[in-house]
């Protein structure tokens, strides 16, 4: 393999969930920049179709396709993989990015609320990894990247269920990295801190809260979706072929701050 090809994803097909906005969209674009064909998944069909059209125009030499579905729902996960099979696509990359949150004090959660967080943030990734495994193993030089969070590594004000789902996602990453290494599948994760997305916009609009966040972030700024996408893309590249079971914090130094 040439040095240049180690930093390219030509001929690879990537499945990216939560791909219509924020970090997911940035990941889809970054993977396309590196030459991958990209299958986009998100719930909002109209917005997803518009995004697919934009990326298809931006990358006319590549296959950019979209499937509208809620990955927290078992039947829709199965429909997604039926769609992939019908297209004749063969996945070699999976980015589990879909996630949601409902922050509140632990005692204020209804059972349906915290169970919904686990279905979306954790069980969807677990099942998509299992569904993707045959294609990834057939490829023999495949990669999974799970989008976790610093909340899975330390306490932040996201609510305990969200932190629990992300901690479990990081552990799933470590387990699969060991279980599936013999199948030629590398499994890694990224753990973002505050990133400038639609979901973080409301919290960061509070100037006092923003000041607190920046005071705990050595780089003293909010991250951009493209900065998370760059780490995700690296973990997908042949250049990262000896990296597996890792969780890379994309946090401006937040986790290393100390006191």
N, C-alpha and C positions, 0 to 999 in steps of 0.2 A: 504494500500500500504506500503510495506517495505521500509526502508531507501534506500536500494540498488536499488530497482526498480524505485525510484524517480529519479535516475541518469542514467536511461537506456531508450532506445527507441526500445526495442525488440517488434516485431510485428507491428511496424509503417511503413508506406510507405511515403517517402518524394520525392517531385518533386523539382529539383534544376535547375534553368535556368542559362545559361552562365556557364555551368558546366565543360567545357573541359580544362579550364586554370585558373590560378590565384586564386582569392577568391572563385569562384564557385567550382572549383575542390577541394580546401581545405575544403569547406563546405560539399561537397559530401562525402569526405573521413572521416571527423569528425563524420558525422551522421551515416555512416556505422560502424565506430569504436564503436559507442554507441548502435549498434544492428539494426538500421533501414535498410529496403530495400530502394534502391535509384533509382529513374528514372532521368536520366541525359538528359538535353536538351542543344544543341548548334548548330551553323550553319555549322561548318566544319565537314562533315560526316566522312571523313577518320580519322582525329585526334580524333574525338569523339569516334569512334569505338575502336581505340587503347587505349584510356583512359578507356573505359568500360571494355576492356579485362584485363587491369592491375588491376582495382578495383575488378573485378570478381575473379581473381587469389588471390588477397589479402584477400578477404572476401568470401570464397567459400560457406559458410552457408547461404548467403543472396542473394536476388534477385537484381542484378544490371543490369539495362536495359537502353537503349539509344534511343533517338528520335532526328533526325537531322532536324532542322527547324529554321526559322527566326521568333522570337516571335513578331517582329514589324509588321508582316503580318497577317491579320485577318484569312485568309484561313488556314494558317499553324497552328495558335492557335487552330482552330476548328479540324484540322487533328490530332493534339496532343491529344486532349481529346477523339476523336474517337479511337485513338490508346490505350489510357489508358482504355477506356471502353472495347475494344476488348480483352485486356490482363486480364480483371477481377480485375485490381488493384483498391484499395479503398484508396484514399489519406487522410492522416491525417496531413500532414505537407507540406507547400509550402514555398520555398525560392526564392523570386524574386530578382535575382542577375544580370540579363542581363543588360548591359549598354554600352554606347559609348560616345565619346566626339570629338568635333572639335573646340579646343580653338582658339579664335581670338577676336579682338576688336568688340564691339557690332555693330558698323556701318558697319563692313565688312561682316556680315552674309547675304547670300542669303536666300530667303524665304524657299527654299527646304532644305537648310542645317539645319536651326533651327527647322523646322517642323519634320525632320527626327530624331532629338534628342528627341523631345517629343514623337514620336511614339515608339522609342526603350526604352527610360528610364522611361517613365511614363505610356503611354497608354497601353503598353504591360502588365505591372504589374496590372493596373486597370482591364483589361479584363481577365487576368489569375485569379485574385481573384474572379471575378464574375463567371467564368467558373468552378472554383474549389469549390465554395461555397456549392453546393448540397452534394458533397462527404464529405467535411469538416464538415458540419452541421450534416450529418448522423453519423459521428464518435463521435461527442459530446465532445471530449476533444482534439480539433485540434489547430494548431498554424500556423500563417503566419509570416514570417520575411522578411521585405523589406530591401534591401541593399541600403542605402542612401549615404550620404556624408557630411563631415563638410562644404562643399560648399553650402549645403542647410540650413546652420545655420549661416554662416558668409561669408564675402567676401574672396575668394581665387582666384588665377589667372587661373581659369578654363574656363572663358567666362561666360557671364550672362545667356545664355540659359541653360547651364548645371546646374548652381546653381538654376535656376528656376525649372527645372525638379525635382531636388532632394528635394527642399523645398516643392514642391507639393506632392512628394512621402511621405515625413514625415507627411504632413497634411492628406493624404489618410490613413496613418497608424492610426492616432488619430481618424478619423471619423469611420473607420471600427471597431476599438476596441470598440467604443460605440455602433455602429449599430448591430454588430454581437456577442456581449457578450452573449446575450440570446440564441444564437445558439451554444454556447459552443466553440466559436472560439476566441482565443487570437490573437491579432495583434500587433506586435512590429517592430522596425527598429534598424539598426545599422548605425553609421555614421563614416566611416573610414577617416583618414587623409592619408598621403602618405604611401602606402603599396608597398612592393617590388614585382611588377608584370611586365609582358611584356609591359603593357600600360604605366607604369610610368618610364620605363627604359630610354627612350630618355631624358626626362626632368632631371632626376637625374644624368645623365652622365655628365652634365655641373657642374664642381666643384664649381663654384661661386654660382650657384643656389642651389646646394645641401647644401652649407654652410649656405645660408639664411634659408632654410627649417629647418635644424638642430638647428639653433639659435633660432627659434620660437617653438621648440619642447622640453619641459622640459626633457623628457627621452633621448634626444639627439641622436636618431637613427631612421631609417626607420622601419616601422612595417612590419611584415611578414603575408602572407595570412592566416596562421594557427592561428594567434592571432585574426583575424576577425572571422574565422570559429568557434573558441571556444566560442565567444560571441553569434554567431548565434545559435550554438548547445544548449547553456544554455537556450536561449529563447524558444527553442523547447521542452525542457525537462519537465516532470511532476514537477520537483523541482521548476520550474518557474511558477507554476499554478496560482499564484496571481499577476503576472506581465502582464499588458496589456496596450497598448497605449504609451509605452515608446520608446524613441530613445536613445540608448546607444552609446556614442562616443567611438570609438576605435582609439585614436589619440595621444597617448603618452603624454597627457596633453595639447595639442595644444590650445584647446578652453578655457582653464583656465589660460593661460599664463599671460594675462594682459600686463602691460608695466612697 
